[in-house]
Amino acid sequence: MKSYRKELWFNTPTRRAFINITPEVEQCLAESGVSEGLVLVNAMHITASVFINDDESGLHHDMEVWLEKLVPEKPYNQYRHNTYEDNADAHLKRSVMGRETVVAVTGGRLDFGPWEQIFYGEFDGKRRKRVLVKIIGE
């Protein structure tokens, strides 16, 4: 069985962002040489997320609005965590959106359903963070 590991690094200029990382993951898959197996993609920071959804700007806007209604950034003093940092909302948004995704590899390709893409979700940006890509298989 083959095993492959790579870190992808991000530094968003905004506090929140959704970035389609499917091309980067596909490049990792090509580098791995795996044709049948699994790809794990996970955020290595507690205020970021990896998830699968449609790459459609209206949907991304709706997700941003929904998350902000569910867990508003401000006022900062509504959260006990915000005594040193102001990112309690980012921790909670990550909990909602998830840490990782796993995608099957079939015939050397990511085995997606229609419209599925892999996204990095940033909820407390403006600093360097990483995503782990781990691929195992034959």
OpenMM code with the backbone's topology and positions (N, CA, C; nanometers):
from openmm import Vec3, app, unit

residues = "MET LYS SER TYR ARG LYS GLU LEU TRP PHE ASN THR PRO THR ARG ARG ALA PHE ILE ASN ILE THR PRO GLU VAL GLU GLN CYS LEU ALA GLU SER GLY VAL SER GLU GLY LEU VAL LEU VAL ASN ALA MET HIS ILE THR ALA SER VAL PHE ILE ASN ASP ASP GLU SER GLY LEU HIS HIS ASP MET GLU VAL TRP LEU GLU LYS LEU VAL PRO GLU LYS PRO TYR ASN GLN TYR ARG HIS ASN THR TYR GLU ASP ASN ALA ASP ALA HIS LEU LYS ARG SER VAL MET GLY ARG GLU THR VAL VAL ALA VAL THR GLY GLY ARG LEU ASP PHE GLY PRO TRP GLU GLN ILE PHE TYR GLY GLU PHE ASP GLY LYS ARG ARG LYS ARG VAL LEU VAL LYS ILE ILE GLY GLU".split()
positions = [
    Vec3(0.0841, -0.1179, 0.0000),
    Vec3(0.0000, 0.0000, 0.0000),
    Vec3(0.0888, 0.1244, 0.0000),
    Vec3(0.0478, 0.2249, -0.0764),
    Vec3(0.1193, 0.3516, -0.0825),
    Vec3(0.0623, 0.4477, 0.0218),
    Vec3(0.1469, 0.5392, 0.0667),
    Vec3(0.1057, 0.6437, 0.1589),
    Vec3(0.1704, 0.7743, 0.1149),
    Vec3(0.0935, 0.8821, 0.1194),
    Vec3(0.1400, 1.0130, 0.0751),
    Vec3(0.0915, 1.1172, 0.1747),
    Vec3(0.1757, 1.2160, 0.2033),
    Vec3(0.1392, 1.3244, 0.2952),
    Vec3(0.1932, 1.4566, 0.2422),
    Vec3(0.1078, 1.5587, 0.2442),
    Vec3(0.1513, 1.6921, 0.2047),
    Vec3(0.0712, 1.7946, 0.2831),
    Vec3(0.1358, 1.9063, 0.3156),
    Vec3(0.0676, 2.0181, 0.3807),
    Vec3(0.0443, 2.1290, 0.2796),
    Vec3(-0.0774, 2.1815, 0.2788),
    Vec3(-0.1120, 2.2984, 0.1987),
    Vec3(-0.1219, 2.4154, 0.2951),
    Vec3(-0.0640, 2.5293, 0.2585),
    Vec3(-0.0615, 2.6455, 0.3472),
    Vec3(-0.1480, 2.7574, 0.2910),
    Vec3(-0.2180, 2.8270, 0.3813),
    Vec3(-0.3062, 2.9369, 0.3435),
    Vec3(-0.2853, 3.0541, 0.4380),
    Vec3(-0.2997, 3.1747, 0.3834),
    Vec3(-0.2964, 3.2969, 0.4630),
    Vec3(-0.3947, 3.3935, 0.3987),
    Vec3(-0.5193, 3.3881, 0.4434),
    Vec3(-0.6225, 3.4710, 0.3815),
    Vec3(-0.6105, 3.6158, 0.4287),
    Vec3(-0.6377, 3.7115, 0.3395),
    Vec3(-0.6302, 3.8524, 0.3782),
    Vec3(-0.7527, 3.8985, 0.4578),
    Vec3(-0.8538, 3.8145, 0.4660),
    Vec3(-0.9773, 3.8474, 0.5373),
    Vec3(-0.9970, 3.7533, 0.6543),
    Vec3(-1.0829, 3.7925, 0.7470),
    Vec3(-1.1120, 3.7081, 0.8636),
    Vec3(-1.1783, 3.5776, 0.8221),
    Vec3(-1.2722, 3.5845, 0.7271),
    Vec3(-1.3440, 3.4658, 0.6822),
    Vec3(-1.3307, 3.4495, 0.5312),
    Vec3(-1.3193, 3.3242, 0.4879),
    Vec3(-1.3084, 3.2957, 0.3442),
    Vec3(-1.3420, 3.1497, 0.3183),
    Vec3(-1.3926, 3.1236, 0.1986),
    Vec3(-1.4107, 2.9876, 0.1475),
    Vec3(-1.3251, 2.9762, 0.0225),
    Vec3(-1.2315, 2.8801, 0.0228),
    Vec3(-1.1383, 2.8628, -0.0882),
    Vec3(-1.1541, 2.7225, -0.1452),
    Vec3(-1.1785, 2.7142, -0.2751),
    Vec3(-1.1874, 2.5843, -0.3423),
    Vec3(-1.0451, 2.5286, -0.3547),
    Vec3(-1.0188, 2.4184, -0.2846),
    Vec3(-0.8859, 2.3577, -0.2865),
    Vec3(-0.8841, 2.2274, -0.3666),
    Vec3(-0.9905, 2.2017, -0.4418),
    Vec3(-0.9977, 2.0785, -0.5214),
    Vec3(-0.8774, 2.0634, -0.6142),
    Vec3(-0.8366, 2.1677, -0.6893),
    Vec3(-0.7195, 2.1501, -0.7774),
    Vec3(-0.5920, 2.1106, -0.7020),
    Vec3(-0.5704, 2.1681, -0.5846),
    Vec3(-0.4526, 2.1332, -0.5056),
    Vec3(-0.4584, 1.9870, -0.4590),
    Vec3(-0.5773, 1.9420, -0.4192),
    Vec3(-0.5921, 1.8026, -0.3751),
    Vec3(-0.5750, 1.7080, -0.4939),
    Vec3(-0.6278, 1.7451, -0.6104),
    Vec3(-0.6092, 1.6638, -0.7308),
    Vec3(-0.4612, 1.6542, -0.7679),
    Vec3(-0.3867, 1.7633, -0.7493),
    Vec3(-0.2424, 1.7611, -0.7750),
    Vec3(-0.1721, 1.6663, -0.6776),
    Vec3(-0.2129, 1.6692, -0.5522),
    Vec3(-0.1568, 1.5762, -0.4537),
    Vec3(-0.1845, 1.4315, -0.4951),
    Vec3(-0.3057, 1.4058, -0.5400),
    Vec3(-0.3415, 1.2706, -0.5825),
    Vec3(-0.2528, 1.2264, -0.6986),
    Vec3(-0.2313, 1.3138, -0.7955),
    Vec3(-0.1442, 1.2801, -0.9082),
    Vec3(-0.0020, 1.2502, -0.8596),
    Vec3(0.0481, 1.3306, -0.7659),
    Vec3(0.1827, 1.3096, -0.7116),
    Vec3(0.1930, 1.1787, -0.6346),
    Vec3(0.0839, 1.1363, -0.5723),
    Vec3(0.0863, 1.0167, -0.4869),
    Vec3(0.0992, 0.8877, -0.5658),
    Vec3(0.0486, 0.8865, -0.6881),
    Vec3(0.0482, 0.7637, -0.7671),
    Vec3(-0.0593, 0.6648, -0.7260),
    Vec3(-0.1477, 0.7028, -0.6351),
    Vec3(-0.2546, 0.6137, -0.5893),
    Vec3(-0.3687, 0.6154, -0.6907),
    Vec3(-0.4153, 0.4968, -0.7298),
    Vec3(-0.5276, 0.4891, -0.8229),
    Vec3(-0.6545, 0.4364, -0.7574),
    Vec3(-0.6406, 0.3672, -0.6449),
    Vec3(-0.7558, 0.3168, -0.5690),
    Vec3(-0.7247, 0.3353, -0.4212),
    Vec3(-0.8084, 0.4118, -0.3515),
    Vec3(-0.7814, 0.4348, -0.2103),
    Vec3(-0.8667, 0.5448, -0.1529),
    Vec3(-0.8090, 0.6184, -0.0583),
    Vec3(-0.8801, 0.7246, 0.0117),
    Vec3(-0.7918, 0.8471, 0.0274),
    Vec3(-0.8555, 0.9647, 0.0217),
    Vec3(-0.7882, 1.0915, 0.0468),
    Vec3(-0.8526, 1.1548, 0.1694),
    Vec3(-0.7721, 1.1837, 0.2688),
    Vec3(-0.8155, 1.2594, 0.3865),
    Vec3(-0.7632, 1.4011, 0.3705),
    Vec3(-0.8519, 1.4992, 0.3879),
    Vec3(-0.8119, 1.6392, 0.3834),
    Vec3(-0.8639, 1.7022, 0.5110),
    Vec3(-0.7731, 1.7507, 0.5970),
    Vec3(-0.8203, 1.8099, 0.7223),
    Vec3(-0.7453, 1.9356, 0.7603),
    Vec3(-0.8218, 2.0267, 0.8192),
    Vec3(-0.7662, 2.1528, 0.8681),
    Vec3(-0.6846, 2.1236, 0.9933),
    Vec3(-0.5657, 2.1817, 0.9996),
    Vec3(-0.4763, 2.1597, 1.1130),
    Vec3(-0.4777, 2.2792, 1.2074),
    Vec3(-0.5882, 2.3520, 1.2078),
    Vec3(-0.6040, 2.4659, 1.2967),
    Vec3(-0.7474, 2.4700, 1.3458),
    Vec3(-0.7690, 2.5004, 1.4694),
    Vec3(-0.8987, 2.4888, 1.5361),
    Vec3(-1.0013, 2.5930, 1.4915),
    Vec3(-0.9597, 2.6935, 1.4141),
    Vec3(-1.0545, 2.7944, 1.3658),
    Vec3(-1.0674, 2.7905, 1.2133),
    Vec3(-1.0385, 2.6755, 1.1548),
    Vec3(-1.0536, 2.6551, 1.0111),
    Vec3(-1.1220, 2.5215, 0.9865),
    Vec3(-1.1711, 2.5024, 0.8659),
    Vec3(-1.2519, 2.3859, 0.8337),
    Vec3(-1.2186, 2.3340, 0.6946),
    Vec3(-1.2487, 2.2079, 0.6703),
    Vec3(-1.2480, 2.1509, 0.5363),
    Vec3(-1.3826, 2.0823, 0.5184),
    Vec3(-1.4470, 2.1107, 0.4044),
    Vec3(-1.5794, 2.0536, 0.3793),
    Vec3(-1.6012, 2.0379, 0.2294),
    Vec3(-1.7042, 1.9629, 0.1934),
    Vec3(-1.7411, 1.9424, 0.0531),
    Vec3(-1.8749, 2.0093, 0.0281),
    Vec3(-1.8809, 2.0840, -0.0825),
    Vec3(-2.0077, 2.1437, -0.1245),
    Vec3(-1.9930, 2.1916, -0.2681),
    Vec3(-2.0924, 2.2628, -0.3151),
    Vec3(-2.0970, 2.3175, -0.4503),
    Vec3(-2.0149, 2.4470, -0.4569),
    Vec3(-1.9468, 2.4698, -0.5665),
    Vec3(-1.8704, 2.5933, -0.5860),
    Vec3(-1.9589, 2.6951, -0.6560),
    Vec3(-2.0485, 2.7548, -0.5797),
    Vec3(-2.1451, 2.8503, -0.6339),
    Vec3(-2.1488, 2.9710, -0.5417),
    Vec3(-2.1244, 3.0900, -0.5957),
    Vec3(-2.1072, 3.2097, -0.5134),
    Vec3(-2.2308, 3.2424, -0.4301),
    Vec3(-2.3501, 3.2208, -0.4828),
    Vec3(-2.4711, 3.2462, -0.4045),
    Vec3(-2.4790, 3.1559, -0.2833),
    Vec3(-2.4419, 3.0312, -0.2999),
    Vec3(-2.4405, 2.9373, -0.1875),
    Vec3(-2.3376, 2.9792, -0.0842),
    Vec3(-2.2210, 3.0222, -0.1287),
    Vec3(-2.1171, 3.0659, -0.0343),
    Vec3(-2.1653, 3.1867, 0.0452),
    Vec3(-2.2311, 3.2782, -0.0210),
    Vec3(-2.2891, 3.3935, 0.0493),
    Vec3(-2.3916, 3.3463, 0.1519),
    Vec3(-2.4788, 3.2553, 0.1123),
    Vec3(-2.5815, 3.2038, 0.2035),
    Vec3(-2.5190, 3.1339, 0.3242),
    Vec3(-2.4112, 3.0582, 0.3011),
    Vec3(-2.3432, 2.9907, 0.4121),
    Vec3(-2.2838, 3.0929, 0.5081),
    Vec3(-2.2226, 3.1975, 0.4543),
    Vec3(-2.1631, 3.3023, 0.5375),
    Vec3(-2.2703, 3.3706, 0.6218),
    Vec3(-2.3824, 3.4060, 0.5603),
    Vec3(-2.4918, 3.4724, 0.6323),
    Vec3(-2.5482, 3.3793, 0.7393),
    Vec3(-2.5686, 3.2527, 0.7055),
    Vec3(-2.6235, 3.1548, 0.7998),
    Vec3(-2.5305, 3.1356, 0.9192),
    Vec3(-2.3996, 3.1191, 0.8913),
    Vec3(-2.3034, 3.1009, 1.0007),
    Vec3(-2.2984, 3.2237, 1.0910),
    Vec3(-2.3058, 3.3418, 1.0312),
    Vec3(-2.2991, 3.4642, 1.1121),
    Vec3(-2.4244, 3.4803, 1.1974),
    Vec3(-2.5392, 3.4370, 1.1473),
    Vec3(-2.6612, 3.4400, 1.2285),
    Vec3(-2.6541, 3.3373, 1.3409),
    Vec3(-2.6010, 3.2209, 1.3089),
    Vec3(-2.5918, 3.1128, 1.4062),
    Vec3(-2.4909, 3.1458, 1.5167),
    Vec3(-2.3748, 3.1990, 1.4764),
    Vec3(-2.2657, 3.2290, 1.5698),
    Vec3(-2.2063, 3.3648, 1.5310),
    Vec3(-2.2671, 3.4738, 1.5753),
    Vec3(-2.2177, 3.6055, 1.5357),
    Vec3(-2.0804, 3.6369, 1.5942),
    Vec3(-2.0005, 3.7062, 1.5146),
    Vec3(-1.8667, 3.7462, 1.5603),
    Vec3(-1.8751, 3.8443, 1.6772),
    Vec3(-1.9649, 3.9415, 1.6663),
    Vec3(-1.9767, 4.0475, 1.7663),
    Vec3(-2.1151, 4.0474, 1.8283),
    Vec3(-2.1304, 4.0961, 1.9489),
    Vec3(-2.0265, 4.1579, 2.0320),
    Vec3(-1.9318, 4.0532, 2.0904),
    Vec3(-1.8061, 4.0878, 2.0972),
    Vec3(-1.7048, 3.9945, 2.1451),
    Vec3(-1.7306, 3.9504, 2.2890),
    Vec3(-1.7890, 4.0366, 2.3699),
    Vec3(-1.8063, 4.0040, 2.5116),
    Vec3(-1.9189, 3.9036, 2.5374),
    Vec3(-1.9849, 3.8548, 2.4332),
    Vec3(-2.0869, 3.7515, 2.4521),
    Vec3(-2.0252, 3.6130, 2.4757),
    Vec3(-1.8949, 3.6014, 2.4548),
    Vec3(-1.8272, 3.4719, 2.4665),
    Vec3(-1.7261, 3.4742, 2.5814),
    Vec3(-1.7266, 3.3701, 2.6631),
    Vec3(-1.6301, 3.3594, 2.7724),
    Vec3(-1.4881, 3.3389, 2.7222),
    Vec3(-1.4744, 3.2767, 2.6066),
    Vec3(-1.3416, 3.2511, 2.5484),
    Vec3(-1.2692, 3.3818, 2.5148),
    Vec3(-1.3428, 3.4857, 2.4848),
    Vec3(-1.2830, 3.6103, 2.4365),
    Vec3(-1.2280, 3.6982, 2.5485),
    Vec3(-1.1362, 3.6435, 2.6258),
    Vec3(-1.0678, 3.7247, 2.7257),
    Vec3(-0.9304, 3.7662, 2.6758),
    Vec3(-0.8675, 3.6816, 2.5959),
    Vec3(-0.7370, 3.7130, 2.5370),
    Vec3(-0.7484, 3.7346, 2.3862),
    Vec3(-0.8260, 3.6506, 2.3208),
    Vec3(-0.8475, 3.6605, 2.1772),
    Vec3(-0.9932, 3.6976, 2.1501),
    Vec3(-1.0223, 3.7321, 2.0251),
    Vec3(-1.1592, 3.7664, 1.9876),
    Vec3(-1.2150, 3.6673, 1.8848),
    Vec3(-1.1807, 3.5392, 1.8998),
    Vec3(-1.2159, 3.4428, 1.7963),
    Vec3(-1.3045, 3.3276, 1.8430),
    Vec3(-1.3779, 3.3456, 1.9496),
    Vec3(-1.4661, 3.2375, 1.9967),
    Vec3(-1.5630, 3.1954, 1.8874),
    Vec3(-1.6152, 3.2921, 1.8131),
    Vec3(-1.7090, 3.2581, 1.7051),
    Vec3(-1.6437, 3.1674, 1.6020),
    Vec3(-1.5155, 3.1883, 1.5739),
    Vec3(-1.4444, 3.1072, 1.4756),
    Vec3(-1.4323, 2.9620, 1.5215),
    Vec3(-1.4093, 2.9397, 1.6504),
    Vec3(-1.4038, 2.8043, 1.7049),
    Vec3(-1.5394, 2.7344, 1.6871),
    Vec3(-1.6463, 2.8066, 1.7153),
    Vec3(-1.7800, 2.7484, 1.7039),
    Vec3(-1.8183, 2.7240, 1.5585),
    Vec3(-1.7828, 2.8150, 1.4685),
    Vec3(-1.8121, 2.7961, 1.3258),
    Vec3(-1.7394, 2.6727, 1.2726),
    Vec3(-1.6166, 2.6530, 1.3160),
    Vec3(-1.5425, 2.5335, 1.2758),
    Vec3(-1.6134, 2.4076, 1.3239),
    Vec3(-1.6677, 2.4113, 1.4465),
    Vec3(-1.7389, 2.2945, 1.4982),
    Vec3(-1.8598, 2.2610, 1.4122),
    Vec3(-1.9270, 2.3631, 1.3621),
    Vec3(-2.0432, 2.3426, 1.2759),
    Vec3(-2.0007, 2.2893, 1.1383),
    Vec3(-1.8960, 2.3459, 1.0816),
    Vec3(-1.8562, 2.3120, 0.9446),
    Vec3(-1.7689, 2.1868, 0.9353),
    Vec3(-1.7069, 2.1471, 1.0436),
    Vec3(-1.6303, 2.0231, 1.0433),
    Vec3(-1.4819, 2.0427, 1.0226),
    Vec3(-1.4084, 1.9422, 1.0625),
    Vec3(-1.2621, 1.9449, 1.0583),
    Vec3(-1.2066, 1.8902, 0.9287),
    Vec3(-1.2688, 1.7842, 0.8746),
    Vec3(-1.2086, 1.7143, 0.7621),
    Vec3(-1.3127, 1.6546, 0.6690),
    Vec3(-1.2609, 1.6043, 0.5578),
    Vec3(-1.3420, 1.5274, 0.4653),
    Vec3(-1.2571, 1.4122, 0.4126),
    Vec3(-1.3235, 1.3043, 0.3764),
    Vec3(-1.2582, 1.1890, 0.3155),
    Vec3(-1.3256, 1.1643, 0.1813),
    Vec3(-1.2445, 1.1453, 0.0776),
    Vec3(-1.2968, 1.1209, -0.0565),
    Vec3(-1.2364, 0.9919, -0.1090),
    Vec3(-1.3204, 0.9079, -0.1681),
    Vec3(-1.2716, 0.7856, -0.2312),
    Vec3(-1.1926, 0.8205, -0.3572),
    Vec3(-1.0945, 0.7359, -0.3864),
    Vec3(-1.0176, 0.7472, -0.5105),
    Vec3(-1.0497, 0.6248, -0.5941),
    Vec3(-1.0961, 0.6475, -0.7155),
    Vec3(-1.1308, 0.5397, -0.8076),
    Vec3(-1.0716, 0.5719, -0.9439),
    Vec3(-0.9935, 0.4810, -0.9964),
    Vec3(-0.9329, 0.5033, -1.1268),
    Vec3(-0.8411, 0.6240, -1.1305),
    Vec3(-0.7776, 0.6546, -1.0174),
    Vec3(-0.6838, 0.7653, -1.0106),
    Vec3(-0.7485, 0.9025, -1.0014),
    Vec3(-0.8799, 0.9058, -0.9764),
    Vec3(-0.9515, 1.0332, -0.9677),
    Vec3(-1.0321, 1.0405, -0.8388),
    Vec3(-1.0566, 1.1634, -0.7922),
    Vec3(-1.1451, 1.1827, -0.6781),
    Vec3(-1.2854, 1.1404, -0.7197),
    Vec3(-1.3465, 1.0548, -0.6416),
    Vec3(-1.4758, 0.9952, -0.6766),
    Vec3(-1.5884, 1.0796, -0.6172),
    Vec3(-1.6175, 1.1919, -0.6836),
    Vec3(-1.7168, 1.2887, -0.6389),
    Vec3(-1.8542, 1.2596, -0.6965),
    Vec3(-1.9565, 1.3090, -0.6259),
    Vec3(-2.0894, 1.3204, -0.6825),
    Vec3(-2.0959, 1.4471, -0.7658),
    Vec3(-2.2084, 1.4671, -0.8346),
    Vec3(-2.2217, 1.5877, -0.9175),
    Vec3(-2.2017, 1.7148, -0.8349),
    Vec3(-2.1230, 1.8062, -0.8867),
    Vec3(-2.0998, 1.9401, -0.8325),
    Vec3(-2.0126, 1.9434, -0.7073),
    Vec3(-1.9726, 1.8296, -0.6536),
    Vec3(-1.8941, 1.8305, -0.5307),
    Vec3(-1.7526, 1.8841, -0.5541),
    Vec3(-1.7091, 1.9679, -0.4608),
    Vec3(-1.5751, 2.0248, -0.4591),
    Vec3(-1.5290, 2.0308, -0.3135),
    Vec3(-1.3980, 2.0374, -0.2928),
    Vec3(-1.3421, 2.0444, -0.1575),
    Vec3(-1.3064, 2.1895, -0.1269),
    Vec3(-1.3464, 2.2361, -0.0086),
    Vec3(-1.3227, 2.3740, 0.0317),
    Vec3(-1.2473, 2.3826, 0.1634),
    Vec3(-1.1627, 2.4847, 0.1706),
    Vec3(-1.1019, 2.5280, 0.2959),
    Vec3(-1.1866, 2.6437, 0.3453),
    Vec3(-1.2366, 2.6327, 0.4671),
    Vec3(-1.3137, 2.7395, 0.5293),
    Vec3(-1.2309, 2.8066, 0.6363),
    Vec3(-1.2110, 2.9352, 0.6215),
    Vec3(-1.1330, 3.0131, 0.7188),
    Vec3(-1.2287, 3.1008, 0.7986),
    Vec3(-1.2171, 3.0960, 0.9315),
    Vec3(-1.3065, 3.1726, 1.0177),
    Vec3(-1.2330, 3.2711, 1.1085),
    Vec3(-1.0997, 3.2683, 1.1050),
    Vec3(-1.0182, 3.3614, 1.1836),
    Vec3(-0.8865, 3.3826, 1.1090),
    Vec3(-0.8948, 3.4435, 0.9928),
    Vec3(-0.7819, 3.4537, 0.9017),
    Vec3(-0.6803, 3.5602, 0.9374),
    Vec3(-0.6085, 3.5984, 0.8352),
    Vec3(-0.5013, 3.6969, 0.8438),
    Vec3(-0.3770, 3.6414, 0.9116),
    Vec3(-0.3644, 3.5094, 0.9071),
    Vec3(-0.2420, 3.4459, 0.9547),
    Vec3(-0.2267, 3.3108, 0.8846),
    Vec3(-0.1062, 3.2600, 0.8855),
    Vec3(-0.0727, 3.1388, 0.8118),
    Vec3(-0.1270, 3.0137, 0.8821),
    Vec3(-0.1984, 2.9313, 0.8042),
    Vec3(-0.2525, 2.8054, 0.8568),
    Vec3(-0.2352, 2.6955, 0.7525),
    Vec3(-0.2477, 2.5708, 0.7989),
    Vec3(-0.2220, 2.4596, 0.7078),
    Vec3(-0.3360, 2.3588, 0.7048),
    Vec3(-0.3367, 2.2864, 0.5946),
    Vec3(-0.4301, 2.1758, 0.5714),
    Vec3(-0.3465, 2.0530, 0.5397),
    Vec3(-0.3795, 1.9412, 0.6001),
    Vec3(-0.3109, 1.8153, 0.5742),
    Vec3(-0.3847, 1.7372, 0.4674),
    Vec3(-0.3107, 1.6873, 0.3692),
    Vec3(-0.3647, 1.5935, 0.2699),
    Vec3(-0.2918, 1.4612, 0.2922),
    Vec3(-0.3671, 1.3574, 0.3236),
    Vec3(-0.3105, 1.2240, 0.3467),
    Vec3(-0.3811, 1.1281, 0.2529),
    Vec3(-0.3025, 1.0568, 0.1713),
    Vec3(-0.3584, 0.9658, 0.0728),
    Vec3(-0.3014, 0.8264, 0.0973),
    Vec3(-0.3907, 0.7282, 0.1026),
    Vec3(-0.3474, 0.5892, 0.1159),
    Vec3(-0.4198, 0.5044, 0.0116),
    Vec3(-0.3517, 0.4018, -0.0361),
    Vec3(-0.4127, 0.3130, -0.1322),
    Vec3(-0.3096, 0.2468, -0.2215),
    Vec3(-0.3586, 0.1927, -0.3290),
    Vec3(-0.2738, 0.1215, -0.4259),
    Vec3(-0.2671, 0.1983, -0.5569),
] * unit.nanometer
topology = app.Topology()
chain = topology.addChain("A")
for resn in residues:
    res = topology.addResidue(resn, chain)
    for name in ("N", "CA", "C"):
        topology.addAtom(name, app.Element.getBySymbol(name[0]), res)
